[in-house]
Amino acid sequence: MRAALLLVLLAAGGFAYGGWALWGAVFATRAPPPPPVEIGDALAEVARSAAPEPDAPWPAIFDTYVPDPPKPTSAPRPKQTWRLVGLVAGGEDAWAILSGTGGEQIVRKGDRLGVATEVVAIEEVGVRLRQDGEETLVGFDKTPRSLLADLISNASDAPLEADLPLSLLAGRDMRLVLGRAGSVRMVAPNGGQGDLVPEILWVREGHIYDLIGLRRGDKVLRVNGHNVFDPELLANAKDMLGQAEEVSVEILRAGQRRTIRVRVTGRG
C-alpha cells in the first residue's frame, strides 16, 4: 500500500515539473536576437577596387576551319596516235588499216576509234580523223628508202624479176596481207574508161608489194592472166601463189606495159 502511494507521488511530481518547463518554454520572455552584420557595401567596395579578371577561354567545340586546297587542274587527255598500215582508196568502199596502242584495226568512213575519234574520210593521201573536234591526216610513212624510190624513174627497161617467200602467206588472210603491203586506189587506166584496176599509192617496205617490185604509180592490170578487179582473185590469190612456181604480174608503169616475173620460194 505504501509502495503504491509512493509511485503515485513520484508520477505527480514528474507531471508537475514537465508542466512548469513547458510553461517556461512557451510563455517566458525571449532575449532579442543580435543585429545582422551588414557586409554588402564592403563587398561591393572590394569588387570595385579589385582588378578585373581575364575571361577564361572556352575550349573550341570544333577544330579551326581550314578550307580544302584547290583541286589540281586535270591534265589534258593525251591524244591517241595512229599509224597508217595500208589502205584501199576509192568511193564508199574505201577502207584502211590503222595501227594504234590497241593493235591494228580495219576502218571505214564513219567508224569510231574509241570515244573521241571518228574516221572522217579515207583519201589517196591517207586517213583523215576527227579527234576532240580537230581534224588530222594520218599519212604514209616516209623512210629514206621510199624517198629514194620516188626519185628513180619508173620507165627503166631493166628486166623485172623478184622472189617471194611462201612463208609470207602461210596461215594469213590474203586481204590483210595485201592491206598491210601499202596503199592503192581503184582507177580506170584507159583514160577513165573500162574496168577499174589498183594503182599503187604507197609501198610499205618488207611487205608483198615491196618484195615483188611494185612502185608508187604502178597500175596492176593482171596476175597470171586474171583481171585484178575480179573479186574471186583476192579470195584465191593465196592458193594461186601457193601452187605456182612462178607468177606473172602485168603492170602499167609510166604509160608502158611491163611484166614482173615473181618466183615463189621456200617450199621446203
C-alpha positions in Angstrom: 0.0 0.0 0.0 2.7 2.4 0.9 4.6 1.4 -2.2 1.7 2.3 -4.5 1.2 5.6 -2.8 4.9 6.3 -3.3 4.7 5.7 -7.0 1.7 7.9 -7.4 3.5 10.8 -5.6 6.6 10.3 -7.9 4.4 10.4 -11.0 2.6 13.5 -9.9 5.9 15.3 -9.3 7.1 14.4 -12.8 4.0 15.8 -14.4 4.3 19.0 -12.4 7.9 19.5 -13.4 7.2 18.9 -17.1 4.3 21.3 -17.0 6.4 24.0 -15.5 9.1 23.5 -18.1 6.6 23.7 -20.9 5.2 26.9 -19.5 8.6 28.5 -19.4 9.4 27.5 -22.9 6.2 28.9 -24.4 5.4 31.9 -22.4 8.7 33.0 -21.0 10.2 36.3 -22.4 12.9 35.6 -25.0 16.1 37.6 -25.4 16.2 39.7 -28.7 18.4 38.3 -31.5 21.7 40.1 -32.2 21.6 42.7 -35.0 22.7 41.3 -38.5 26.2 42.1 -39.8 26.0 44.4 -42.9 28.8 43.4 -45.3 27.2 44.0 -48.7 28.6 47.5 -49.0 32.0 46.3 -48.0 32.0 43.5 -50.6 30.8 45.9 -53.3 33.7 48.3 -52.5 36.2 45.4 -52.7 34.8 44.3 -56.0 35.1 47.9 -57.4 38.7 48.3 -56.3 39.9 44.8 -57.5 41.4 44.4 -61.0 39.1 42.7 -63.5 39.9 39.0 -64.0 40.6 37.9 -67.6 37.8 35.9 -69.2 38.6 32.2 -69.1 38.8 30.8 -72.7 36.2 28.2 -73.5 37.6 25.1 -75.3 36.7 25.1 -79.0 34.0 22.7 -79.9 35.3 22.2 -83.4 38.7 22.4 -85.0 39.7 25.6 -86.7 38.2 25.7 -90.2 40.8 25.2 -92.8 39.4 25.4 -96.4 40.2 22.5 -98.7 43.1 23.1 -101.1 42.1 23.8 -104.6 41.9 20.6 -106.8 44.7 20.4 -109.3 43.6 21.0 -112.8 43.3 17.7 -114.6 45.9 17.2 -117.2 44.6 17.2 -120.8 43.9 13.7 -122.1 46.7 12.7 -124.4 45.6 12.2 -128.0 45.7 8.7 -129.4 48.3 8.4 -132.1 47.7 6.2 -135.2 50.0 4.9 -137.9 48.8 4.1 -141.4 49.5 0.5 -142.3 47.7 0.4 -145.6 44.6 1.5 -147.4 42.4 0.9 -150.5 41.0 4.3 -151.6 38.1 4.9 -153.8 34.5 5.8 -153.1 32.3 4.3 -150.4 34.1 1.0 -150.5 37.4 2.5 -149.3 39.0 1.0 -146.2 42.2 1.3 -144.4 44.3 -0.4 -141.7 45.4 1.8 -138.8 47.8 0.7 -136.0 47.5 2.2 -132.5 48.1 1.2 -128.9 45.4 -1.5 -129.2 46.9 -3.1 -132.3 45.8 -3.0 -135.9 42.2 -2.2 -136.9 40.4 -2.1 -140.3 38.4 1.1 -140.6 36.0 2.8 -143.0 34.5 6.2 -143.2 32.2 6.9 -140.2 33.9 4.4 -137.9 34.7 5.5 -134.4 38.1 4.7 -132.8 37.4 4.8 -129.0 35.2 7.6 -127.6 36.7 10.8 -129.1 38.0 9.8 -132.6 36.0 9.4 -135.8 37.1 8.4 -139.3 36.1 11.4 -141.5 37.4 10.2 -144.8 39.8 7.7 -146.5 41.7 9.5 -149.2 44.5 8.7 -151.5 47.0 10.5 -149.2 45.8 8.8 -146.0 43.1 8.6 -143.4 41.5 11.8 -142.1 40.5 11.6 -138.5 38.5 14.0 -136.2 39.7 13.9 -132.7 38.3 16.2 -130.0 36.9 18.5 -132.7 40.2 18.7 -134.5 41.0 17.1 -137.9 44.3 15.3 -138.6 45.6 13.3 -141.5 47.3 10.0 -140.9 49.6 9.8 -143.9 52.1 7.3 -145.3 55.4 6.6 -143.6 58.3 8.3 -145.3 61.6 6.4 -145.0 64.9 7.1 -146.7 64.3 4.1 -149.0 60.8 5.2 -150.0 62.0 8.7 -150.7 64.8 7.2 -152.9 62.3 5.1 -154.8 60.3 8.2 -155.7 63.4 9.6 -157.4 64.1 6.5 -159.5 62.5 6.6 -163.0 59.7 4.1 -163.3 60.5 3.9 -167.1 63.6 1.8 -166.6 63.9 -1.0 -169.2 65.7 -3.4 -166.8 64.1 -6.9 -166.5 61.5 -7.0 -163.7 62.1 -10.1 -161.6 61.5 -10.8 -157.9 61.5 -13.6 -155.3 58.5 -14.0 -153.0 58.9 -16.3 -149.9 55.9 -18.6 -149.4 56.2 -18.1 -145.6 54.8 -14.6 -146.1 51.4 -16.1 -147.0 51.3 -19.1 -144.7 48.2 -19.1 -142.4 47.3 -15.5 -143.2 44.2 -13.7 -144.5 45.2 -12.6 -148.0 43.1 -9.5 -147.7 45.1 -8.3 -144.7 48.4 -9.3 -146.4 47.6 -7.0 -149.3 46.2 -4.3 -147.0 49.4 -4.2 -144.9 51.5 -4.1 -148.1 50.8 -0.4 -148.7 48.0 1.6 -150.2 46.2 1.6 -153.5 43.3 3.3 -155.2 41.0 1.9 -157.9 41.2 3.7 -161.2 40.3 3.1 -164.8 43.7 3.1 -166.7 42.4 3.8 -170.2 41.5 7.5 -169.8 38.8 6.8 -167.3 37.2 4.1 -169.4 37.0 0.3 -168.8 37.5 -1.8 -165.7 39.0 -0.4 -162.5 42.4 -1.6 -161.5 44.5 -0.9 -158.4 47.1 1.9 -158.7 49.9 1.8 -156.1 49.9 4.9 -153.9 52.4 3.8 -151.3 54.6 0.7 -150.8 55.4 -0.5 -147.3 58.9 -1.8 -147.0 59.4 -5.5 -146.4 55.8 -6.5 -147.5 54.4 -8.1 -150.6 54.2 -5.1 -152.8 57.8 -4.2 -152.0 59.1 -7.8 -152.4 57.6 -8.2 -155.8 59.0 -4.9 -157.0 55.9 -2.7 -157.3 56.5 1.1 -157.1 54.3 4.1 -156.5 52.3 4.9 -159.6 52.2 1.3 -160.9 48.8 0.1 -162.1 48.4 -3.6 -161.7 46.5 -5.0 -164.7 46.6 -8.7 -164.4 48.0 -11.5 -162.2 48.6 -14.8 -164.1 46.2 -13.6 -166.7 43.4 -12.7 -164.3 42.0 -9.2 -164.1 42.9 -7.9 -160.7 39.4 -6.4 -160.3 38.0 -9.9 -160.4 36.6 -10.3 -156.9 37.4 -14.1 -156.9 41.1 -13.3 -157.5 41.6 -11.9 -154.0 40.0 -14.9 -152.4 42.0 -17.4 -154.5 45.3 -15.5 -154.5 46.9 -17.4 -151.7 46.1 -20.8 -153.3 47.4 -19.5 -156.7 50.6 -18.3 -155.2 51.0 -21.4 -153.1 50.7 -23.8 -156.1 52.6 -21.9 -158.8 56.4 -21.9 -159.2 56.2 -18.5 -160.9 53.6 -15.8 -161.0 53.4 -13.1 -163.7 52.2 -9.6 -162.6 51.3 -7.4 -165.5 51.6 -3.7 -164.7 51.3 -0.3 -166.4 54.3 1.7 -165.4 54.9 5.3 -166.8 52.5 4.5 -169.6 54.3 1.3 -170.6 53.1 -2.3 -170.1 55.6 -4.3 -168.1 55.5 -7.8 -166.6 57.2 -8.7 -163.3 58.2 -12.4 -163.0 57.8 -13.4 -159.4 59.4 -16.7 -158.3 57.7 -18.3 -155.3 60.5 -19.6 -153.0 60.7 -21.5 -149.7 58.6 -24.6 -150.5 60.9 -26.7 -148.3 
